[in-house]
Amino acid sequence: MKKTFFLWLLVAVSFIASSQGKTLYEVNVVKPKAGMKSTFEDKWKAHLAKFHKTNDKRTVYEVLSGPHTGEYHIVEGPISYADMDIDMPNAKEHGLDLEKNFSPYLEPNSMNATYRWDDTASFNGKVTAEKFQVTVTHVKWNMITETIRESRRGSLINAKLSQANNIPLRFSVNVYTKIMSGSDPVRVSIRNLKDGFKELETDYYGPNPMANQPNAFRDAYIKDYGYDAWDARQKVVDNNANVESREIYLMKLRKDLSSE
């Protein structure tokens, strides 16, 4: 398995269109030490130019809000499990460069994980954006199967309603599941803000075109899956019955820190 010092975290939304058969994203979350932000960025740029310019590329995002403000998400993907078997030809040199020139400027609590893109649960996910709203949901350990099921069904129903009512696909979200998460299952939803953070204004898209059909989602769901399935759904989603904890933050793409 590839040993690169980092397992990288998520997003790289713009690459999804060409990721057939490759749905994994390795993400490393790092934070510069106090007073080292500029030094961290300069050291990372040098490392990026040396090891990730043409192959083995990385995409970097910066967290802008919440308790994780100032963290960076360094992302590799999309990849497959087979890609993890490929050894870097310069793995030793790569690791030494990180150890000597990069790691000393980081806080010691870096985190890493691998996520799988959930095509079915995502909605209009091929929208390219540079700003994002990220929702991280820790799911109750015995409700992850139901959570994934209802997330996917909800996305399918919303897509059908949009088509049936000729509603433009302006809202865009990609959904990911953390793999090998043990007893702490995690779902990550990333809203792609094509027009920037102003999309978060409650009236940005104007009047709700479905306002006069308050039961449209329920009726469409029952039509496709039945009354019993609707009742089962309510046990999952009502009052966030499936949620152990949740956090939401804003993030932006750092093109200047990413591979071209």
Sequence and secondary structure as in RCSB ss.txt:
>XXXX:A:sequence
MKKTFFLWLLVAVSFIASSQGKTLYEVNVVKPKAGMKSTFEDKWKAHLAKFHKTNDKRTVYEVLSGPHTGEYHIV
EGPISYADMDIDMPNAKEHGLDLEKNFSPYLEPNSMNATYRWDDTASFNGKVTAEKFQVTVTHVKWNMITETIRE
SRRGSLINAKLSQANNIPLRFSVNVYTKIMSGSDPVRVSIRNLKDGFKELETDYYGPNPMANQPNAFRDAYIKDY
GYDAWDARQKVVDNNANVESREIYLMKLRKDLSSE
>XXXX:A:secstr
    S    S  GGGGGG TT  EEEEEEE B TT HHHHHHHHHHHHHHHSSSSS  EEEEE SSTTTT EEEE
EEEE TGGGG   TTHHHHHHHHHHHTGGGB S  EEEEEEE TTT BSTT   SEEEEEEEEE TT HHHHHHH
HHHHHHHHHHHHHHTT      EEEEEESS TTS EEEEEEE TT GGGGSTTTT S TTTT TTHHHHHHHHHH
 HHHHHHHHHHHGGGTTEEEEEEEEEEE GGGS  
